[in-house]
Amino acid sequence: MSDPFDGTERSLGQLVASATAEMSALVHDEIALAKAEIRQDVKRGVFGSVAGVAAAVVLLFSLPMLSFALAYGINTWTGGHNGNGGWNLVWCFLLSFAANVLIAVLFGLIAVAKFKKMKKPEQSMASVKQTAAIVQNVKPHPRPAGAEAARAAQDKAASVARSSA
């Protein structure tokens, strides 16, 4: 960025080009910030989605096999294998189903926790609001007309040159 008080007068075109370049750089920086914030939230969202899908897969596809294995295991554990009867198989299957639902609820809670950690791109929004407020309040400075303008510019340049020397 060039110094506006470097002792040389710049044309209106140069000033507009400089302002446009600076505004473009500002917009690019804000876009980069927004991308970074959104990328982080997308990663959280993807992880939460994977946990939710895992909960659904566990509940749908493993329920029959797990239910049978667990129900027969409970029946065997309660004495059904040695002829004493043990628990009724209905109760064993219900207990097996409850265990599978508990696992699915655990995965679901993990998914909800990950989704709750997602945030709006607050830094980008604040930066855009701040830039909009600054740009909205910018007003052109009135310039002195004719010879007065040239004299004022020379005096300003001379004072800046003296202060920087």
Secondary structure, DSSP 8 states (H G I E B T S, - for coil): ---TTSSS---HHHHHHHHHHHHHHHHHHHHHHHHHHHHHHHHHHHHHHHHHHHHHHHHHHSHHHHHHHHHHHHHHHTTGGGTS--S-HHHHHHHHHHHHHHHHHHHHHHHHHHHHT----HHHHHHHHHHHHHHHH--------THHHHHHHHHHHHHHHHHH-
